[in-house]
Amino acid sequence: MESSPVLIVHGLDLSYFTGKLEAYLRARGLAYRREEMSTRSFAALAYKTGYRQMPQLQMPDGRWLTDTPLIIDALEAQLPPGGSITPRDAAGAFISHLLEDYFDEWLWCPALYYRWAFAEDARLMSERIARGMLRDIALPFWLRRSLILHRQRRVYLRGEGVTSQTAPAIEALYLSTLDALQSVLVQRDFVQAQRPTRADFGLFGSMFRHFASDPTPAGLMRERAPAVLAWTARMWALRPAVFADAEHPIGAPLGLEPVAATITGDYLPYCAANLAACSLQAKQVSFKIGRAQMQTPVNAYRAGRFVSLKQRFQALEESVRASVTAWLGPSGGAILAVPSAAIKHHGLPALRDRRGAIIAHHPSKRIANS
């Protein structure tokens, strides 16, 4: 598809979700170029699309797409089905979506933790952001670096519930994820099978631009999970021909039982608590990672994704739901089976950050896919 019109990815080369989107476009053979955001372009695009997010995808026909799961949905609907990254089997397809959601959202905390809690990592990344995204701010470099360092630690450490008591559980989540994936990826090329699925692209965001790149988690990955490191390179090298003839996964993936246990034991209970808090318009939500009690701001974006995930589960045939529940365990299936009303934002279109919080009202019509 080299002759296709070029897409423009507005993001950063150190961004979690920009990396996820780029890997998907490469795997689907879509020509694109990345436009590195500055603070000025980030704000300008937010007013254009209504969302304060990264990345944002500019289509050749003038449309703007935001939010990587929705961007993938939109592109998959237009692309040849032979290269689809969604399994044809209903149970495999749902698990693919569930794993994408889990990897996108639950690994966010450890990815940002390792980037900003360790001196070497924080120094490197604050320098890169100061020279990159903050390049249009008329301040000395040392001050830009200091400002971004303090801001990121305030938002992504203190703001995400990181304390001396919770840090060990966050580190344990990363290490247990490496261990689970190492045992799987040493036996097969991708998360669910010999063919990449949405699960792989959800996992890739954190693994590529954070865990495999930042000094501290990258060192741990090299020593503890070399098959995960090899998978990361394999994902970046993906092109359509690599998996065109590969079989789609069927049913629940073997070997990922530890991941399923974490989804059922920690992630889905958090999602339910966050949704309940969001419905009550609470400011904070309490939950557990392992044995650690965490408290973070309520995340309206994740509440919306959770409702969509539950609706997808509840639409499955009974036998398929039973298959998924057998993989997750009864409590996981029970959480997904509880009906929830769709979450809607009323009133004027508004600028929202990734937590769903309103930044400012924006009166013009939003043209982004949201």
N, C-alpha and C positions, 0 to 999 in steps of 0.2 A: 504493500500500500504506500510505497514511497512517493507516488505521484499524487496522493491525496492532499487536500489543503492542510496547511500546518496549523495545529492547535497551539495556543499559547497558555502555558502554565505559569501563573503568577504565584510565586512562592519563594522559598529559600533553599539553598543546597544543604542546609543543616536541619531542615524541618521534617519532623515525624511524618505528617500526612502528605507533604509534598513528595517525599520519597515513595510513599505508598502509591500515589497517583502516577508518578513517573514509571514505576515498575509495571503497573497495569498497562499503561499506554505502550510501553516497549513490548510487553508480552503479546499485545493485540496488534502490533505492527502499525501503530498510528504515529505519523510524523508530528513532532511537536518541538517547541523551543521553550526554555524556561526563562522567564523574566524575573530577575532578582528584585524582590520588593525593597522599598525604602519606607521610612515612616510616612512619608508624604503619599506614596502610591498605595500603601496599606489603607490609609484613611480615605483616599479618593475612591478606591474600589469598594470600600464598605458603603459609601454613600451611593455608589452606582448599583450595587446588588442588594443592599439591605442587610448584609451579614458581615460581621467583623471576624472573618475567618481566613485561614491559609491552609491549602492553596485555593485559588479561584481559577476556573478554566474558561478561557475566552474561545468561543466557537467561531469558525469561519463565517457562519451566517449571522453573526451579531449577538447570539445568545450568550448568557453567562451561566455557568453551572457551578454550584458550591456544594460542599460536604461530600467527602470521598465516597461513602456508600451510595449516595444518590447520583453522583457523577457516574459511578460504575453501572448503576441501574439504567441510567439514561443511555449510555453508550452500548451496553450489552443488548438493549432492545433494538439498536440500529445495525449491529455488526453481524456478520455471518455466524450462525449457530454452531458451526463446526469447531470454532475456537472458544466456545463458551467456557467460563470459569465456574459456572454453577452446575453441580452434578444433575444428571437427568433423573436419578432416583430421588423420590420425595424425601425420604429420611436423610439421605446424604446431603440433599440440597438444604434442608432445614439446619442440619448440624453445621454445614458450611457457613450459613448466615450467623448462627449462634457463635461459632468460633471467631468469625470476623469481628462481631460485636465485642466479644470478650477480649480478644487481643487488642483491638482498638482502644478500649476504655480501661480495662483492668491493668494493663501494662503501662498505661500513661504515668501513673504515680511513680513506680520504680524507675522508669526511663528519665523522668525529670529529676528524681531524687539523685540518681547517680551523676547526672550532669551538673547539679548545683551544690551537692553536699560535700564534694571532695575538692580540695584546693586545686590540684592540677587540672582537673576537668573544668572546674568553674573558671579558672584563669584563661584556659584555652578558648572556651566557648564565649566568654564575655568579650575577649579580644576580637573574635571572629564577628560577633554581632555588632560590636562598636565600629569595626571597619566596613561592615556590610550594610545591614538594615539601617543602622544609625548614621550612615555616611552623609546624609543630608541635614544633620543637625549641626548647627554652627557652634560647636563647643570643642575644647581641646580633647584629643583622643583619650587621655587618661581619665577625664571626667566622664566622657561617654561610657567608657568601660566600667567605671565605678557605678554609674547610675544604673546600667543594665544589670550588673552583678547584684546590687542591692534589691532592685526590682524583682528579678527572677527568684531570688531566695525568699523574698517576702511572699510572692504569689505562689511559687511552686514547692516551697518547703513549709514555711509556717502556714500558708493558706491552704495547703493540702493535708494538714494534720500531722506533719512530720515533727516528731519530738525524739528525745533520747529513748523514750519508752517504745515508740512505734517503729523507729528506724530498723531494729533487728528483724521485725516481721516483713518490712518492705524489702530488705535485702534477701530474706529467705524466700520471698515470692519469686524474685529473679532467679535465684539459684535452683529452686525446685522446678521452675519453668525450663531452665537449661537442661536439667537432668532428664526431665520427661521427654523433651524434644530430642535430646541426644540419642536416647534409646530408640526413638522412632526413626529419625533421619539417618541413622547408621544402617537402617534396613531398607528404606525406600527414599525416593527423591523428594517427595513433597509431603505435606502434613497429613492429608487424608489418603493419598494413593500415589501412583506413579504419574499423576497428572495434577497440575496446580489448580486450586480452587480458591474461592473467596477467603477461605481460612488462611491461605498462604499470604495473600496480599494484606490481610489484617495484621498478621504477625510481622510482616516485612517492615512496616512503618517504624516500630520501635527497634527492631533488630538491626536495620540498616543504618539509619541516621543517628541512632543513639547507642545501643548496646555494642554494636560491632565497630563503632567509630570513636566513642569517647574513651579515654585511656583506661580508667578503672574497670568498667564493665567489659571492655574489649579484652583486657588481660585475663579476666575471669573466663570469658568465652573461649579464648584460645586454649587455656589449660583444661577447662572442665568439659567443653562441648565443641570439639573441632568439627563434628558433623553439622552443627548448627551454623558455624562459620562458613563451611563449604556450601550449605544450603543458601545462605545469604548471597554469596557470589553467584550461585546457580540462578537464583531469582533475578538478579540484576542482568544476567546474560540471556534471560528468556526471550525467545522470538517465536512467532506462531508455528514455524515448522518443527520446533523442538518437541511440542506436545500434540501436534495435529492428529496423530493416529493413536494416542494413548487412551486407554480405557478410563471411563468415568468411574469414580468410586461408587460403591453400592452399600447402603446401610451405614451402620456406625463404624468409625475407624478403629482398628485394633491398635493397642499400645498407648492410646491417649486416655486411659482410665484415670491416671492421676490428674490430668487437666480437667476431665469431667467432674472429678470429686471436688476440685477447687471451684469450678463453676457452680456446682450445687451447694457446696458448703459455705462459700464466701460471696461469690459474685452475684448470684441471683437474689440472695437475701439483701445484699446492698441495693440492688436495683429496685426491689420491692419497697425497702425503707425509703429510698430516695424518691420514688414515685409518690408514696404516701405523704412524705414531707412536702413535696412540690404541690400536691393537691390541696394541702392545708396552708399553702403559701408560707411555710416555715423558712427560716433562714439557714438553719444548720441541720445536718443529718448525722446520726451516730450509727456505726456499723463496726464489723470486725474484719481484720486481715489476719488470718491465723488466729493466734490468741490475743492479739493486740486490739485494744479498743481505739477506734479512730473517730474523729469528728471533722467534717469538712462542710463547705457551703453546699446547699442544695443545688443540683445540676439539672436544669430544665431540659437541656439538650438530651442528656442521658435518659431522662424520664420519657421523652418522646420516642426515643429509639426502643426503649423497653416495651412501651405500649405496642409499637409496630411489631416487635419480635413476638409478643404474646398473641397478637392477632394472627400472625403467620402460623404459629403453633396451633392455635384453636381452629384454624381453617383446614388443617390436615385431616385426612381420613383417620378413623379411630385406630386402625391397625398400625398406621404410621406413627401416630402419637404414642402408641404403646411401645413401638420400637425405640423411639427417641427417649421415652421415659425409662426404658430398661437400661439404656446407656448412661443416662444422667443419674438415675435413682429416683425413687418415688417422690421425695421431697422436691426435687428439681422440677419434675413434671407437674406437681401440685402447684408450685409457684407460677409456672407458665400457664396453667389452666384457669387461673382466676381472671374473670373478665375485667376489663378496664375501659373506660371511655377514652376516646381520642383526646389528646391534649391540643388545644387550639389557642393561639394568641389572637386576642380580639383588638379592635381599634386600628389605628394607623399602622402601616408597616413601620418597623423600627429597626435600628441597628442593634444586633444582638451579638454578644460574644459567645464563645463555645460552651459556656455554662448556661446559655439561654437568657442571661441577664440583659435587660434593655440598657443600651448605651445612650441613645438619643433618638427621638422620633424623627422620621424621615418622610416627608409628605409625598414624594414622587413615587410612581409605580415601580415596584420591584420586578426586574426581568430575570432574576436568577432562578434556577430550578431549586426549589427548597422543599 
